Amino acid sequence: MPTMETLMCEITAKATLHDHELNDVPVLNPGDWFGKTWLLEIGGSYSPLFLIVEADSVQDAIEELADNERYGHLICVNDDDLGDYPEDERHYGPSGQALDLDHLMIHGQEGSKTPFPCHYCGGDLPEEGMLPTEFYCREDDR
């Protein structure tokens, strides 16, 4: 039986963005915010990175990303580069780190119970996947 930590690492998502199917999208924070999901797009060029983040708001999704060990470096500014970011224009993360949000897009509808619809896949989930709200309820049963 996989541990909860292993299961969380294996969770990916399927979604549709502007008629394009997104598969195997990494999920940050699954089961931790009532299934309220946001799609984060980092890069915005020919090959952006997509992440699903479970969070209450856009700001909370940014904070989850900033503190994430695997992906946080994509928006956190290295101390050596702080001079390129004027103090009065900086954004800060929850741990006090300066953030570069220039190449971050967030898809989802503020105020919605499901800001960005998707299905969770992987781990020991059913082959057809599961709605994040169902995953959250399932996590309550542990």
TORPA-4810 file (N, C-alpha, C, O; in nm, 3 decimals):
<nodes>
NODE_1_0.084_-0.118_0.000_0.000_0.000_0.000_0.089_0.125_0.000_0.177_0.137_0.085_M
NODE_2_0.067_0.218_-0.096_0.152_0.337_-0.101_0.123_0.430_0.016_0.010_0.436_0.065_P
NODE_3_0.225_0.503_0.059_0.206_0.601_0.165_0.134_0.722_0.107_0.130_0.739_-0.015_T
NODE_4_0.076_0.806_0.194_0.007_0.925_0.147_0.103_1.016_0.072_0.065_1.076_-0.028_M
NODE_5_0.227_1.027_0.119_0.327_1.111_0.051_0.353_1.060_-0.090_0.359_1.140_-0.184_E
NODE_6_0.368_0.928_-0.107_0.389_0.870_-0.239_0.268_0.894_-0.327_0.283_0.929_-0.444_T
NODE_7_0.148_0.874_-0.271_0.026_0.894_-0.348_0.017_1.038_-0.398_-0.017_1.060_-0.514_L
NODE_8_0.046_1.136_-0.313_0.038_1.276_-0.351_0.136_1.307_-0.465_0.103_1.386_-0.553_M
NODE_9_0.253_1.246_-0.464_0.352_1.271_-0.569_0.308_1.215_-0.702_0.350_1.264_-0.807_C
NODE_10_0.224_1.114_-0.700_0.181_1.047_-0.822_0.059_1.111_-0.885_0.022_1.075_-0.997_E
NODE_11_-0.005_1.204_-0.818_-0.128_1.264_-0.869_-0.094_1.363_-0.981_-0.012_1.453_-0.964_I
NODE_12_-0.158_1.342_-1.095_-0.150_1.434_-1.207_-0.293_1.473_-1.244_-0.388_1.424_-1.183_T
NODE_13_-0.307_1.559_-1.341_-0.441_1.603_-1.380_-0.456_1.602_-1.531_-0.359_1.612_-1.607_A
NODE_14_-0.582_1.590_-1.573_-0.622_1.608_-1.712_-0.717_1.726_-1.715_-0.802_1.741_-1.628_K
NODE_15_-0.701_1.811_-1.817_-0.787_1.928_-1.829_-0.789_1.974_-1.974_-0.716_1.922_-2.058_A
NODE_16_-0.873_2.071_-2.002_-0.880_2.132_-2.134_-0.862_2.282_-2.119_-0.926_2.346_-2.036_T
NODE_17_-0.773_2.337_-2.201_-0.748_2.481_-2.202_-0.762_2.529_-2.345_-0.682_2.492_-2.431_L
NODE_18_-0.862_2.610_-2.371_-0.885_2.664_-2.506_-0.885_2.553_-2.611_-0.815_2.562_-2.712_H
NODE_19_-0.963_2.449_-2.587_-0.979_2.335_-2.678_-0.854_2.249_-2.693_-0.849_2.163_-2.781_D
NODE_20_-0.754_2.268_-2.609_-0.633_2.185_-2.611_-0.636_2.094_-2.488_-0.655_2.139_-2.375_H
NODE_21_-0.617_1.965_-2.513_-0.614_1.869_-2.405_-0.480_1.876_-2.332_-0.374_1.875_-2.396_E
NODE_22_-0.485_1.884_-2.202_-0.365_1.882_-2.119_-0.369_1.751_-2.040_-0.468_1.723_-1.973_L
NODE_23_-0.264_1.673_-2.048_-0.256_1.545_-1.979_-0.131_1.540_-1.893_-0.032_1.607_-1.922_N
NODE_24_-0.136_1.461_-1.789_-0.021_1.440_-1.700_0.032_1.571_-1.642_0.153_1.588_-1.628_D
NODE_25_-0.057_1.662_-1.608_-0.018_1.789_-1.547_0.009_1.765_-1.398_-0.079_1.715_-1.328_V
NODE_26_0.129_1.798_-1.350_0.157_1.780_-1.207_0.058_1.859_-1.121_0.018_1.970_-1.156_P
NODE_27_0.020_1.801_-1.007_-0.073_1.865_-0.915_0.001_1.898_-0.785_0.062_1.811_-0.723_V
NODE_28_-0.006_2.025_-0.746_0.052_2.068_-0.619_-0.061_2.082_-0.517_-0.164_2.141_-0.546_L
NODE_29_-0.040_2.027_-0.401_-0.133_2.044_-0.290_-0.266_1.968_-0.308_-0.370_2.019_-0.266_N
NODE_30_-0.266_1.850_-0.368_-0.394_1.780_-0.389_-0.459_1.742_-0.257_-0.393_1.695_-0.164_P
NODE_31_-0.590_1.763_-0.250_-0.665_1.724_-0.131_-0.659_1.822_-0.017_-0.715_1.796_0.089_G
NODE_32_-0.592_1.937_-0.036_-0.573_2.029_0.076_-0.662_2.153_0.073_-0.659_2.232_0.167_D
NODE_33_-0.741_2.172_-0.033_-0.828_2.289_-0.032_-0.963_2.260_-0.097_-1.003_2.329_-0.191_W
NODE_34_-1.030_2.158_-0.049_-1.168_2.127_-0.088_-1.185_2.103_-0.238_-1.296_2.117_-0.289_F
NODE_35_-1.078_2.069_-0.308_-1.086_2.044_-0.451_-1.090_2.169_-0.537_-1.126_2.162_-0.654_G
NODE_36_-1.054_2.283_-0.481_-1.056_2.411_-0.553_-0.925_2.425_-0.631_-0.820_2.450_-0.571_K
NODE_37_-0.931_2.408_-0.762_-0.810_2.399_-0.844_-0.792_2.519_-0.937_-0.888_2.579_-0.984_T
NODE_38_-0.665_2.550_-0.963_-0.623_2.657_-1.052_-0.521_2.599_-1.149_-0.444_2.511_-1.111_W
NODE_39_-0.519_2.647_-1.271_-0.416_2.607_-1.367_-0.313_2.719_-1.375_-0.346_2.832_-1.410_L
NODE_40_-0.189_2.686_-1.344_-0.080_2.782_-1.355_0.000_2.749_-1.480_0.035_2.633_-1.504_L
NODE_41_0.029_2.850_-1.558_0.108_2.837_-1.680_0.234_2.919_-1.661_0.228_3.040_-1.642_E
NODE_42_0.348_2.853_-1.668_0.476_2.921_-1.647_0.552_2.919_-1.779_0.571_2.814_-1.840_I
NODE_43_0.593_3.036_-1.822_0.673_3.046_-1.944_0.597_3.115_-2.055_0.643_3.216_-2.107_G
NODE_44_0.482_3.061_-2.091_0.399_3.123_-2.192_0.456_3.122_-2.332_0.401_3.188_-2.420_G
NODE_45_0.564_3.050_-2.356_0.622_3.047_-2.491_0.575_2.921_-2.563_0.463_2.874_-2.542_S
NODE_46_0.660_2.868_-2.647_0.624_2.750_-2.725_0.601_2.627_-2.638_0.519_2.542_-2.672_Y
NODE_47_0.671_2.617_-2.528_0.659_2.500_-2.440_0.642_2.543_-2.295_0.733_2.526_-2.214_S
NODE_48_0.525_2.598_-2.261_0.506_2.639_-2.121_0.492_2.516_-2.032_0.460_2.407_-2.078_P
NODE_49_0.516_2.537_-1.904_0.492_2.433_-1.804_0.356_2.461_-1.743_0.328_2.573_-1.701_L
NODE_50_0.273_2.358_-1.736_0.143_2.371_-1.673_0.145_2.295_-1.541_0.201_2.186_-1.531_F
NODE_51_0.083_2.355_-1.439_0.068_2.293_-1.309_-0.074_2.318_-1.260_-0.129_2.427_-1.280_L
NODE_52_-0.134_2.220_-1.197_-0.260_2.240_-1.127_-0.224_2.261_-0.981_-0.146_2.184_-0.924_I
NODE_53_-0.282_2.364_-0.920_-0.257_2.392_-0.779_-0.392_2.399_-0.708_-0.482_2.472_-0.751_V
NODE_54_-0.404_2.325_-0.601_-0.525_2.331_-0.520_-0.502_2.439_-0.414_-0.414_2.427_-0.329_E
NODE_55_-0.585_2.545_-0.420_-0.570_2.659_-0.330_-0.699_2.738_-0.328_-0.783_2.724_-0.417_A
NODE_56_-0.716_2.821_-0.227_-0.838_2.899_-0.211_-0.851_3.014_-0.309_-0.961_3.047_-0.352_D
NODE_57_-0.739_3.076_-0.345_-0.743_3.196_-0.430_-0.620_3.198_-0.520_-0.530_3.115_-0.508_S
NODE_58_-0.618_3.295_-0.611_-0.502_3.313_-0.698_-0.377_3.337_-0.614_-0.273_3.276_-0.639_V
NODE_59_-0.387_3.425_-0.515_-0.272_3.454_-0.429_-0.225_3.329_-0.356_-0.105_3.305_-0.345_Q
NODE_60_-0.317_3.250_-0.307_-0.280_3.127_-0.237_-0.213_3.028_-0.333_-0.121_2.956_-0.292_D
NODE_61_-0.257_3.024_-0.458_-0.195_2.935_-0.557_-0.050_2.978_-0.583_0.039_2.894_-0.595_A
NODE_62_-0.028_3.109_-0.592_0.108_3.161_-0.611_0.195_3.123_-0.491_0.310_3.084_-0.507_I
NODE_63_0.140_3.136_-0.371_0.216_3.103_-0.251_0.249_2.954_-0.244_0.359_2.917_-0.203_E
NODE_64_0.155_2.869_-0.284_0.181_2.724_-0.288_0.295_2.694_-0.384_0.383_2.613_-0.354_E
NODE_65_0.294_2.760_-0.501_0.400_2.740_-0.599_0.533_2.790_-0.544_0.635_2.721_-0.555_L
NODE_66_0.533_2.909_-0.485_0.658_2.968_-0.434_0.725_2.878_-0.330_0.847_2.868_-0.327_A
NODE_67_0.646_2.814_-0.246_0.702_2.730_-0.140_0.723_2.585_-0.183_0.769_2.504_-0.103_D
NODE_68_0.690_2.552_-0.307_0.705_2.414_-0.353_0.851_2.383_-0.381_0.919_2.456_-0.453_N
NODE_69_0.900_2.273_-0.322_1.042_2.236_-0.337_1.081_2.206_-0.481_1.192_2.236_-0.523_E
NODE_70_0.992_2.148_-0.556_1.026_2.107_-0.693_1.012_2.220_-0.795_1.095_2.232_-0.886_R
NODE_71_0.909_2.304_-0.781_0.880_2.404_-0.884_0.896_2.549_-0.839_0.892_2.639_-0.922_Y
NODE_72_0.915_2.573_-0.711_0.923_2.710_-0.659_1.032_2.794_-0.723_1.017_2.915_-0.739_G
NODE_73_1.142_2.729_-0.759_1.254_2.804_-0.818_1.216_2.872_-0.950_1.286_2.963_-0.995_H
NODE_74_1.106_2.829_-1.011_1.066_2.887_-1.138_1.012_3.030_-1.125_1.009_3.105_-1.222_L
NODE_75_0.970_3.067_-1.003_0.922_3.205_-0.983_0.997_3.278_-0.873_0.978_3.399_-0.856_I
NODE_76_1.082_3.209_-0.800_1.159_3.274_-0.693_1.287_3.335_-0.751_1.357_3.271_-0.830_C
NODE_77_1.316_3.457_-0.712_1.434_3.528_-0.761_1.555_3.490_-0.676_1.549_3.494_-0.553_V
NODE_78_1.663_3.455_-0.743_1.788_3.427_-0.672_1.838_3.555_-0.607_1.823_3.664_-0.663_N
NODE_79_1.899_3.543_-0.490_1.951_3.660_-0.420_2.049_3.739_-0.506_2.053_3.862_-0.499_D
NODE_80_2.128_3.669_-0.588_2.225_3.737_-0.674_2.158_3.826_-0.779_2.222_3.918_-0.831_D
NODE_81_2.031_3.800_-0.809_1.960_3.875_-0.914_1.865_3.981_-0.860_1.795_4.047_-0.937_D
NODE_82_1.861_3.999_-0.729_1.767_4.094_-0.669_1.785_4.236_-0.721_1.689_4.313_-0.726_L
NODE_83_1.906_4.273_-0.760_1.932_4.407_-0.812_1.854_4.437_-0.939_1.833_4.554_-0.972_G
NODE_84_1.812_4.335_-1.010_1.733_4.354_-1.133_1.586_4.382_-1.105_1.508_4.409_-1.196_D
NODE_85_1.547_4.376_-0.978_1.407_4.393_-0.937_1.398_4.508_-0.838_1.427_4.491_-0.720_Y
NODE_86_1.356_4.627_-0.884_1.346_4.742_-0.794_1.259_4.709_-0.672_1.154_4.645_-0.685_P
NODE_87_1.303_4.751_-0.556_1.235_4.719_-0.429_1.086_4.751_-0.432_1.005_4.672_-0.384_E
NODE_88_1.049_4.866_-0.488_0.908_4.906_-0.485_0.822_4.832_-0.588_0.701_4.851_-0.592_D
NODE_89_0.883_4.747_-0.670_0.808_4.669_-0.769_0.809_4.519_-0.739_0.754_4.441_-0.816_E
NODE_90_0.870_4.480_-0.629_0.883_4.338_-0.598_0.754_4.280_-0.541_0.676_4.347_-0.473_R
NODE_91_0.735_4.153_-0.571_0.630_4.072_-0.510_0.702_3.973_-0.419_0.811_3.926_-0.452_H
NODE_92_0.641_3.942_-0.305_0.705_3.852_-0.211_0.618_3.729_-0.184_0.495_3.737_-0.182_Y
NODE_93_0.685_3.617_-0.164_0.618_3.492_-0.132_0.598_3.478_0.018_0.641_3.564_0.095_G
NODE_94_0.533_3.370_0.059_0.500_3.351_0.199_0.621_3.333_0.290_0.611_3.356_0.411_P
NODE_95_0.733_3.294_0.235_0.854_3.277_0.316_0.949_3.395_0.300_1.066_3.385_0.337_S
NODE_96_0.898_3.506_0.246_0.978_3.627_0.231_1.063_3.631_0.105_1.139_3.725_0.086_G
NODE_97_1.051_3.531_0.018_1.130_3.528_-0.104_1.071_3.623_-0.208_0.950_3.634_-0.222_Q
NODE_98_1.160_3.692_-0.283_1.116_3.778_-0.393_1.070_3.689_-0.507_1.132_3.587_-0.537_A
NODE_99_0.960_3.730_-0.572_0.902_3.650_-0.680_0.906_3.725_-0.812_0.887_3.846_-0.815_L
NODE_100_0.929_3.653_-0.919_0.919_3.706_-1.054_0.793_3.645_-1.115_0.790_3.527_-1.149_D
NODE_101_0.691_3.726_-1.129_0.562_3.678_-1.179_0.537_3.717_-1.325_0.426_3.702_-1.376_L
NODE_102_0.641_3.769_-1.392_0.626_3.817_-1.530_0.584_3.707_-1.627_0.516_3.735_-1.725_D
NODE_103_0.624_3.585_-1.602_0.596_3.476_-1.696_0.499_3.374_-1.639_0.500_3.257_-1.677_H
NODE_104_0.415_3.420_-1.546_0.317_3.333_-1.482_0.177_3.377_-1.521_0.139_3.493_-1.504_L
NODE_105_0.100_3.283_-1.573_-0.042_3.307_-1.600_-0.121_3.210_-1.514_-0.081_3.096_-1.493_M
NODE_106_-0.234_3.257_-1.463_-0.320_3.171_-1.382_-0.457_3.168_-1.446_-0.519_3.271_-1.472_I
NODE_107_-0.503_3.045_-1.471_-0.633_3.026_-1.533_-0.730_2.974_-1.428_-0.700_2.881_-1.354_H
NODE_108_-0.846_3.035_-1.422_-0.950_2.996_-1.329_-1.039_3.114_-1.300_-1.001_3.229_-1.323_G
NODE_109_-1.156_3.087_-1.249_-1.254_3.191_-1.223_-1.264_3.218_-1.074_-1.310_3.133_-0.997_Q
NODE_110_-1.220_3.337_-1.033_-1.230_3.376_-0.892_-1.374_3.366_-0.846_-1.466_3.396_-0.922_E
NODE_111_-1.394_3.323_-0.723_-1.528_3.314_-0.666_-1.600_3.184_-0.697_-1.709_3.160_-0.645_G
NODE_112_-1.541_3.101_-0.781_-1.603_2.975_-0.818_-1.559_2.864_-0.723_-1.447_2.867_-0.672_S
NODE_113_-1.648_2.766_-0.698_-1.609_2.651_-0.616_-1.508_2.564_-0.690_-1.429_2.493_-0.628_K
NODE_114_-1.511_2.570_-0.823_-1.415_2.498_-0.907_-1.358_2.597_-1.007_-1.405_2.602_-1.121_T
NODE_115_-1.258_2.676_-0.967_-1.205_2.780_-1.057_-1.158_2.727_-1.192_-1.187_2.787_-1.295_P
NODE_116_-1.085_2.615_-1.192_-1.040_2.555_-1.318_-1.070_2.406_-1.312_-1.005_2.332_-1.239_F
NODE_117_-1.169_2.360_-1.389_-1.209_2.219_-1.384_-1.101_2.126_-1.439_-1.037_2.156_-1.540_P
NODE_118_-1.084_2.014_-1.371_-0.990_1.912_-1.415_-1.029_1.780_-1.351_-1.122_1.773_-1.271_C
NODE_119_-0.957_1.675_-1.387_-0.972_1.543_-1.325_-0.836_1.500_-1.274_-0.736_1.511_-1.346_H
NODE_120_-0.831_1.451_-1.151_-0.707_1.396_-1.097_-0.691_1.252_-1.147_-0.788_1.178_-1.160_Y
NODE_121_-0.567_1.216_-1.175_-0.534_1.082_-1.224_-0.412_1.032_-1.148_-0.348_1.107_-1.075_C
NODE_122_-0.380_0.905_-1.168_-0.259_0.848_-1.111_-0.281_0.791_-0.973_-0.394_0.782_-0.924_G
NODE_123_-0.170_0.751_-0.911_-0.179_0.689_-0.779_-0.268_0.568_-0.784_-0.258_0.487_-0.876_G
NODE_124_-0.356_0.555_-0.688_-0.450_0.443_-0.688_-0.591_0.489_-0.727_-0.689_0.424_-0.692_D
NODE_125_-0.599_0.601_-0.801_-0.728_0.653_-0.844_-0.785_0.568_-0.958_-0.709_0.499_-1.027_L
NODE_126_-0.915_0.572_-0.978_-0.975_0.498_-1.089_-0.915_0.542_-1.223_-0.869_0.655_-1.238_P
NODE_127_-0.917_0.452_-1.319_-0.856_0.480_-1.450_-0.915_0.604_-1.516_-0.842_0.678_-1.583_E
NODE_128_-1.045_0.628_-1.499_-1.110_0.744_-1.561_-1.080_0.875_-1.487_-1.118_0.982_-1.533_E
NODE_129_-1.012_0.865_-1.374_-0.978_0.984_-1.297_-1.086_1.017_-1.196_-1.181_0.942_-1.178_G
NODE_130_-1.068_1.131_-1.130_-1.159_1.170_-1.023_-1.162_1.323_-1.015_-1.059_1.388_-1.030_M
NODE_131_-1.279_1.377_-0.990_-1.289_1.520_-0.969_-1.212_1.558_-0.842_-1.214_1.483_-0.745_L
NODE_132_-1.146_1.672_-0.841_-1.073_1.714_-0.721_-1.162_1.722_-0.597_-1.116_1.694_-0.486_P
NODE_133_-1.289_1.760_-0.614_-1.379_1.766_-0.499_-1.406_1.627_-0.444_-1.424_1.611_-0.323_T
NODE_134_-1.410_1.527_-0.529_-1.428_1.389_-0.483_-1.300_1.339_-0.416_-1.306_1.265_-0.318_E
NODE_135_-1.186_1.379_-0.468_-1.057_1.341_-0.410_-1.046_1.398_-0.269_-1.002_1.329_-0.177_F
NODE_136_-1.087_1.523_-0.253_-1.083_1.586_-0.121_-1.169_1.507_-0.023_-1.124_1.478_0.088_Y
NODE_137_-1.290_1.471_-0.063_-1.379_1.396_0.026_-1.318_1.260_0.060_-1.330_1.213_0.172_C
NODE_138_-1.252_1.199_-0.037_-1.188_1.070_-0.018_-1.076_1.083_0.085_-1.057_0.994_0.168_R
NODE_139_-1.002_1.195_0.080_-0.893_1.216_0.173_-0.946_1.232_0.317_-0.876_1.198_0.412_E
NODE_140_-1.068_1.281_0.331_-1.129_1.296_0.464_-1.152_1.161_0.530_-1.159_1.152_0.653_D
NODE_141_-1.165_1.057_0.450_-1.194_0.923_0.501_-1.071_0.853_0.557_-1.084_0.746_0.618_D
NODE_142_-0.953_0.910_0.538_-0.833_0.839_0.583_-0.820_0.834_0.731_-0.724_0.778_0.783_R
</nodes>
